[in-house]
Amino acid sequence: MDAETSLSEDDLRGIVWQVWTAYLHCEPEIEPSPEPMPDTAEVTASIGLAGAWNGLAVMRCGLPAAGQIAGAMLDVDPAGASADDCIDALGELVNILAGNVKSLLPKPSHLSLPQVVMGRAKVVWPGTTPVLTLRVTLNAEPTVLGILCQEEKRL
């Protein structure tokens, strides 16, 4: 079974709306991403999903968006959010999002620990294909969310 049969764009939109309103205290602007998942960003947070379905939940944004997220989650000034604040907030946010995604995937399913990369690094996941990509805006700062499916290995 693939994620497309278990997880729809509407499902992901609902998860994002619930998480953004509960944890970031705002209603997000959500739209399908007009572009594929970018391969570079100033901040990249990801978490692996493994089990009956294998893939990743990925969140990518610029430093201003990371500051907005850290400010909302940690009750700090977004402009003064430290790198550690941003890493903590984005790691936790991608963990919450992935946990909700996991609940809609085939069982059994497990999550890895989140990984957050700061700096304009080219972070790629070989052997994956994007399944869903959304652009979410918080206070005019965009974040791209993606669900990537691990391609089956064939011998």
SULTA-V761558 format. One line per field, one symbol per residue. ss: DSSP state (a for helix, b for strand, c for the rest). phi: phi as a letter, one per 40 degrees, with the letter a starting at -180 (. if undefined). burial: b if it has 16 or more other C-alpha atoms within 10 Angstrom, else e. A space follows every 10 residues. Layout:
ss = ???
phi = ???
burial = ???
//
This chain:
ss = ccaaaaccaa aaaaaaaaaa aaacccccbb bbcccccccb bbbbbbbbbb bcccbbbbbb bcaaaaaaaa aaaacccaaa ccaaaaaaaa aaaaaaaaaa aaccccccbb bcccbbbbbb bbcccccbbb bbbbbbbbcc bbbbbbbbbb ccccc
phi = .bcccbbbcc dcdccccccc ccbbfacccb adccbcdccb acbbbaacbb icbbaabbbb accccccccc dccbfbcdcb ccdcdccccc ccccccdccc cdcbcdccab bcccbbbbhc bcbbbdgbbc bbbbbbbbfg bcbbbbbbbc cccbc
burial = eebeeebeee ebbebbbbbb eeebeebbbb eebeeebeeb bbbbbbbbbb eebbbbbbbb bbbbbbbbbb bbbbebebee bbbebbbbbb bbbbbbbbbb bbebbbeebb beebbbbbee eeeeeeebee bbbbbbbbee bbbbbbbbbb eeeee
//
